[in-house]
Amino acid sequence: MLVWGFNFVAVKLLYLQMTPAALSLVRFAPMYLLLLLFCRVRGESLKYTRETIPVLWQGFLSLGVYMILFLEGMDRTSPAEGAIILATAPVFVAVMSVAAKQERFTLGAILGAAIAFIGTAIVIGSGAQDKHGSLIGNLLVLSSAVVWAYGAVLSKPLVNKFSPLQSLTLSMPAALPILVPYGFMKTLGVPWADLTTQSWLMLLHIVVGAGFIGFLGFYEGVKDRGPAAAMLYQFFVPIVASGSAYIVLRQGLNWWQAIGLGIVILGVVVATRARYQAASRLASA
C-alpha cells in the first residue's frame, strides 16, 4: 500500500514526458519479463490449462480494463483525489462479495459503503471545481475502482489454486488484447532519448514498486488474510498519496477534499471490519 500510495505521484510526473496510453505498454513489458524471471527461479509452472481460464479473465479486467480507466483518470485529476476515490474499492468488494455469495450479508458493510459513497461524492464534487482535478477524471477513477474490486472478488477462489506470483504472471498476457490497440502507436512516439532521470526513476517505481512489489504483496495478503482483511489496508493509500502530492508536487487538499478523505476512510474501515468480523465468526462457528 505504501508503494501504491506514491504511485499516484509517480504517474503524474511521468505524464510530463509520456502519455497514459504509452505508459500502459511501457509498464507492461518490463514488469512481465521480471515476473517470468522470478517464476523460472522459483520453478513456478506457467502452463495454460482449462483451470487457468478464470485467471485470464481476471487479468483482462485487472491488468487491462482497470489500467486504462486508472491511467486515463489520473491524467485528468490530482494524485490525492485519485487515491481517495480509488480507496472506495473495498466497499465495492463488500457489495460484490455478497452478490457472488462469497460472504453473508452484513449491515456494517452496507453502512460502511454508504458512508464511503458520501465521502466520494464530496471529493468528486470539490474536484470538479478544483484546478487540479476534473469531473471526468474522477469518474474514470471511480470506474476503475469498480473494476479493481470485481477483480479482487474474482481472485478469492484463485489464490487457493495458484500462488500469487503464478496467478499474476499467467494473467498478464490476457491484458494485451486491449492494451496493444490502446497504447501501441503512442508507445512508438515516446521520446526515449529525452527522458529525464526523474522520468526513469518514476518508471522504475511504477514497474518494480507499484507493479511487481505492489501486486504481489496484495495477492499474498489476499491469500494469507483473505480479501476482507487485505482490503482493510487500502485506506493507507490516499494518506500516502496526499502526503506525497504535497511534498513533491505542492498540491494540498482543500477543506472539502480533506473532509471527504476522512469520510471515505471511515466508510472503508466500517465496511471492511464488519466483513472481517463476520468471516471470523463464521470460521469459529
N, C-alpha and C positions, 0 to 999 in steps of 0.2 A: 504493500500500500504506500510505503514511503517513496519507492521509485515511480510508482504510478502517479503520485501526487505531483512530483516535479515534472512529469511528462507533459503536463499541460503547458508549462512554460517552455520546455524544450521544443515542442511542436510550434509554438508561436514564433520562437526565434529562428527556427529552420525555415519557416514560411517567408522569411526575408529574402531567401535565395532559391526556394523550391515551392512548387505548387502542391496542394493537397493530393492531387491525382498522381503526381510523380512520387511523392513520399510513400504512397501506398505500396508501390512496387519496389522502390529503393530500399524500403524497410524489409520487405518480404524476402528478397533473395539471400542476403547475408544471415538473416535470422533462421531461415530454413536450412542453410548449409551448416550453421552452428548446431542446430538440433540433430541433423543427420550424423554429424561427427560424434556428438555425445551418445547417440543411440548405438553407434558402432562400438564405442569404448565400453559401454555398459552391456553390450550384447542384446539389445532390445530388438525384437522381431518387428519388421516393417512390412510384413506380408499382408496383402489385402484379401479379405475373405468376405463371406456374407455377413459375418458379425461386425465388420468394420463399416458397413453402410451407415448406421446411425452416427458414427464418428465423422464421416464425410459430410453428412447433413449439418452437424454441429459446426464443423469447420467452415462450411459455406456461409453460415449465418454469423458466427462469432468472429471469424477472421476475414470475411468478405463483406457482407452487407453491413455489419456493425462498423467495420473500419471505415467504410466510405461515408456513412452517416456521421460518424465521430469526426473524421478529418474535415469534412465539408462544414460541419457545425462549428468546429474550432476556428475555422478560417473567418467566421462571422461573429464570433463572440470572444469574451475575455477568458483567460485561464480560470479565474475564480468562479465566474458564472458557470462555465462549462463543467467544472468539477462539482459544484453544488448540485447542479441539475442531474449529472450522472450518478450522484450519490443516492438518487431515488431508486436505483436498480434493485436494492434489497426488498423494497416494498412491492415491486412488481413480481419479484421471486415469490414473496409470500402469497400473493393472489394466484399466481400461476401454479404453484405447488399444490394448492388446494384444488384448483381446476383439474390438474393432472392426477389427482388422487394419490399424490406422494405424501401428503400431510393432511391432518384433520383441520377442520375449520377452527380458528381461534379468534375470539373477539378482539384480543390485544393486537393481533396482526392487522385486522381491518382498521382499528382505531389508529394504529401507527401509520398505516397507509394514508388515511385521511389527513392526519397531521402533516405528513411529509408533502402531500399534494398542496396543502395551503402554503407551506414554505416555498415550494417550487413556483407556485403562481406568483408569489411576491417577487421572487428573483427574476422570473421571466418578464413580469410587468415592469420592474425597475430597469431591467436590461434594455428593454425597448426604448427607454428614454435616456439611456446612458451612452456616452460617446464610444465606449469600448465594446459594447455588445449590440445585438440586434434581435428582433423577434424571430426572424427566420433561423438565425444561427442557434438560438436557444431551443427552438422547436426541433431542429435537426438533432441536437444533442439529446433532447428528451426521447426522440425516436430511437436513438442509438442505445439509450438506457433500457428501453423495452426489449430490443433485440438481444442485448447483452444478458438481460435477466432470463429470457427464454433459453438462451444458450446454456446458462448456468443450470437451469432446471433439466435440460437435456443431458447435462454432464453427470447428473446424480447416478443413474444406473450404469454409466460407462466406466466410472472410476473403480468399480469392483471387477471389471473385466480387463482393463488396460492400466498400465502405470501412467501417471501424469505425463511423463516425458514421451512415452509411446503414443498416447492419445493425441497430444498436441502435434507431434511430428506427422502422424498419419492423417490428421485433419487438415493440415495446411494446404496441400495441393488442391483441395476442393474449393478453395477461395479464388483460384486462378481464373476460372471462367467468368468471374465478374470483375476481378481486379485488372486483368490484362486489357479488356476493352476500355476500362475506365482510365488506366494510367499509362498505357504503352507509349503513346505519342508524346505525352508530357515528360515522360522519363527520358526520351531521346533529346529533349530540349534542355536538360539540366546542365548548367554551366560548370562542369566538374572542375575545370582549371581555375575558376574564380571563387570556389567555395573557401570561405574563411576558416581559420582554426576553430572559431566558435561554432560554425555550422558543422564541422566534422565531429566536434565533441558532442554536440546535441544529437547528431545522427548516431553516434556511438551509444549514447544513453537510451535513445529510442529503440535501437536494435537489441543491445545486450541488457540494459537495465529494465526498461518497461516491457520489451518483447520477450526476451529469454527468461530473465530472473522473475519478472512480474507475473507472467502467465504460469510458469512452472510453480512458483510459490503459491499462487491462488489455487491451482488444481491439487497441489499437495495438501493445502488447507481443506479443500472440499473433501478429499479422500480421508484425511485424518479426523476432521472435526464435523464434517457434514456441511451442506450448503448454508444452513441457518447460522451456525456458529461462524463459519468462514466469512459470510457476508457482514457479520457484526463489525468487522474491522474496516468496512467500507467508509465509515464516517471519518476516518483519519484522512482520506484523500482530499476533500475540499479544504481542510485545515492546512495541510501541507501545500496545496496548490495556491491558496490565498496568501500564505506567508511568502512563498517563493515568488509569486507575482509582484508582491510589494517590494521585496528585496531586489529582485533582478530587473523588473520592468517598471517599477514605481507606480503600479496600478493597485490602488487600495479599494476596499469595499466601501460603497456608500451605506448610509444607515439602514436603508430598506434591504439591501443585499445582506448585510450582517444579521439583521433580524431573520431574514429568510433562511440563512445558513443555520442559525440556531434552531429554527423550527424544523427544518429538514433533518438535522442530526437527531433531534428529539424524536421525530417520527420514525426514523430508521432504527434507533435504539429500542423504542417501544415495540415496533413490529418484530424485529429480529429476536429480541429477548423473549417475547411471547411465544414465538415459534420454537426457539431453543428449549424453553422450559416445557413446552408441550411435548417435544420429542423426547426429552429426558424422562418425563413422567411415563410416557408410553413404553420406553425402553426398560424402565424399572418395574413396570406392572407385571 
